[in-house]
């Protein structure tokens, strides 16, 4: 099945995943101008009581800046952008944010932690498509049954809220019944891995952690340097911090006074994505990361990172052609 037009003609088959706190208009705009889909969580756009709605301001800036770029570069238009909605009962902003995204005709809607028919209908009503992230085949079927256009398979090794299944198993099971848009997330940090995701059966790679170590990312310098200086063995998988299992940097956990190899388990029923949620102050600088960061060795502009990924991807395709052709 062909990809929807909005996901075709990307410079490389990559979506920059929406990073909690870290993804902002600067990063999204840089990603889109460099030829990949840029994305941010709607909940990243926060305002104090009485201030103008920040999500509205972010969408206005992104839309207008990408429009100006496209008018000035008709032969090299920007890729589309996406907004991530946390579809969980604790997200009290969801209805408001859906209305704002509908009004701004957001082209790609990424949904997480809950598949709801009305969210997909809102996206379709304004001409958008929905991609739902899942960690197993059961959730994948439910998402498509409720009207999602495509799936993001969040496999073992992915940053943030990640599954525990091998990408080989997860993609294979989904492709037995689903021929629509399929993205793969999980330790993808170079061009070879992008091509490998496609060889497995995915259409696009979903890349997050490498973009933490970019100039545009809303991450403190220590966080960026921790990404640059560590690798897969420095990641721990835990549900303590949000109630949902995710991957985190061990050094940041240790610095908060905890033993990263002996963390307690959390009660998933206490999961809370509301703006007034409480968590220990010591958790403020516990940082998420996927296992692919061993490939990241410098903090750089997002466009330069994408240039590197594109060159690596082209080289990997050339090498595979030689292998296939004997």
N, C-alpha and C positions, 0 to 999 in steps of 0.2 A: 504494500500500500504506500502510495506517495505521501510525503510529508505535507502538512498544510502549507499553503504558500508563505505564510508568515515565518515559517521555520526553514524555508529554502533560501538559497543564495547567501548564506552566512559565509564569512571568510574561512572559518574552520567550524566544524560541527560541535560547537561548545556553547553551553549556557553557564554564565557565572552565577553560582548559587547565591541565594539571599542569605547574608550573614547577619545574625542577630547583633545589634548595636553597630557593627562594623560597616555594613553596606549603607552608603549615603549617595546623594545626587552626584557628587564629584566622581565616585567610583563607577556608578552606573553609566554616567555620560561617557567616561573614558572607555569603558568596556564596549559600549555600543558604537562609538566612533571608530574603535579599532576592529570592529567587525564581528563581535560575538554578542549574544543576548546578555544584557546587564539586568540584575534584579535586586530588589530590596524588600525586606519585610515591612508591611504597612505599620507595624508597631514600632519600628525604628523612628518614625516621624512623630515626635512627641512635643506637646506644647504645655505650658503652665496654664492654670485656670485663668480665663479671661483673655488669653492671647489668641491671635488668629490660628486657625487650624493648620498645623504644620504639613499634614499629608497633602492638603490642597496646594500649599506653596511648593512642595517638592514636585508634585505632578506638573504643575504649571512650568516650573523651571526646566525639568527634564524634557517635557514635550516641546517647549519653545526652543530650547537650545538644539535639540536634535533636528527640529524643522529648519532652523537656520543653517545647520551643517548640511542638510540635504539640498537646500536651495543653492548653497555655495559649491557643493560637490555632487552634481547630478550623476556623475559616472562612478561615484564611490559613496553611496548612501550609507547612513548608519544602520546598524542592526536594530531590531525592535527591543523594547524593554519589557520587564515583567514585574509584577507586584505579588508578594507572597502574603496570603491571608491565613492566620492561625484559626482554624475552624474548630474551636474548642469552647465549651460552655463557659469557661472562665474569662473569655475574651469579650468584655463588655462593649468594646468599640466595634465589634464586627459589623453590625448593621450599618452604622454610620460610615465606616470605611468602605463597605460594599457600594453604598450610594455614591460616594465620592469617586471611586474608581469607575463606576458605570458612567458618571457624568463626564469624566475625562477620557472615556473610551480607551481604557488600558488594554493594550493588544494581547497580552499574555497574563493569565491569572494562575499563580501557583498556590495550591491549597495543601494544608498540612493538618494533621491531628484531627481528622474528621472529614468525611465526604458527605456533602449536602446538596440535594437537588437544586434548591433555590440559589445557591452560590453559582453553580454551573449555568443556570438559566440567566442569571444576571449578566454573567460574562458573555454568553451567546447573544443576549439582547442588544449589547453594544458593539457586536462584531468581533469579540475576543474569543480566545480559546482557553481551555483550562487544562493544566497538568497537575496531577495529584501525586504527592510523594507517598510511597508505601515501602514496607520492609518485608512483606511476604506475599505469596500468591493469593491468599485469602482476601487480604485488604485490596489487592489489585483488582480482583473480580468485583468487589463491592463498589470500588470507585467508578469503574466503567458502567456498572449497572445503574449508578446514580447520575450518569451523564458526563463524566469527565472525558475529555478528548484524547488525553494521553497520560502516560505514567512516568514517574521518576522512581526507578528502582534504587533505593538507598541501601546499599550492601555493606558488608563488613568492611571496616576501615575508613568509612566516611566520617567527616567531621560533623560536629553538632549531634542532633538526634539521629542515631544510626542503627541499622539493623545488624544482625549477627550472621546472616547467611552469606555464603560465598556468592560473588557476582556470577560465576559460571552457573550455579544451580538456580539462582533467582531469575536471571534473564532467560535461561532455557525453559523453565516452567511457564513463565509468562508468554513466551513466544509460541508455546504449544497451542494457544487459543486466541492470542491478541496480535493483530498485524498493524496496529496503529502506532502513533508516535511513542517511542520508548527511549527514555534517557537513563543513563547509568551514573550513579554516584558511588565513590569509594576508592580513595587513594589514587585518584587520577591527577597527575601533576606534571606530565610531560607529553610530547607529541606521540611517542610510542603507545602510551596508555590510551590516548584518544583513539588511535587506530585499532588497538586491541578491543576497546569497547564496541566498536563497530563490527569487528570480526566475530565477537560473541553474539551479535544480534541486536545491539542497541543502535539507535539512529544518531544520538548525540551524547556527548560527555557532559557531565554536570560537575563543575569544578569550583571549589570554594576556598579551601585553606591556603593555596598559593597566593590568593588575592589579599589575604591578611597582611602579607609582607609587601604591600605596595604603598607608594607615596600617598595615594588618594584615600586609602582605607582609614576609617575612624577607629584606629587602634593605637594605644599608647606605644611609644618606642620600645619599651621592654617586651611587650607582647610580640611585636614584629621581630625583635632580635631572638626571642625564644623560638619562633617558627624557623628562623634561619639557622639556629644553632643546634637543632635537635632532629631526631628521626623517629621511625616507627616504634622502636623499643621504648620511647619516652612518652607513649600514649597509654592512657588507662580508660577502660570502658566501665561506666557506672551510671546508675539512675539516681544517685543521692541528691544531685543538685537541682533537678527539675521534676523528678518523678518519672521521667522517660530516659531510657538508656541512651547515652551519648559518649563520645570520645573527648578526652580532655588531656591537657599537657600535665604530666606528672610533676615537673618542677614548680608549676603554679600551685598545685595542690599542697605540695610539701611546704612551700613558702607561706601558705595559709595555716600551717601548724598541724596538718593531718598527714597520716601515713597513706600514700597513694596505693599501696599494695594491700591495705586492710581497711577499706572503706565500708561503712554501713550501707544497708539497702534502704531505699526510700519507699514510702507508701504511695503507689501510683494514684490513689484516689485523692491525694492532696495536691495533685498537679494544679498549678495556678499560673495563668498567663495574663492576669489582670494587671493594670498599671499600679495598683496599690499593694501588690503582693510583698510579703516580707520574707527576707532570708538573712542569715547571719552576715554581719559586716565582713567577716573573714572570707566569705565566698565572693566578694566583689571582684577580686582579681584572679578567679579561677577561670582559665581560658580554654575554650574548645579548639580542637584541631583534629584533622584526619591523619591517617598513617602515611600519607604520601609526601610529607614535608621534607623527607630526606633529599628530595630533588631540588629544594629551594635553598639557595645559598647566598642570596643578596636581597636587600630591600630596593625596589626599583619602581619606576612608573608602571602603571597597569598596561599601557600601550606597549612598552618594551617587553613585558612578560608575554603578552599576546603575540608579539613578533617572534619571540623565541619558540613559543608553542607552535606557531604556524610553520616555522622553518623545520622544527623537529618532526612535525606531522608530515610534511612534504618529503623529508628524507626517509622516514619510516615507510611511506607508501612506495617510494622508489626502490627501497631494499626488498620489500615484499614482492614487488613485481618481478625482480630478478629471481627470487626464490620460486615463485609460482611458475615462471617461464623456464626454470631449469638453468 
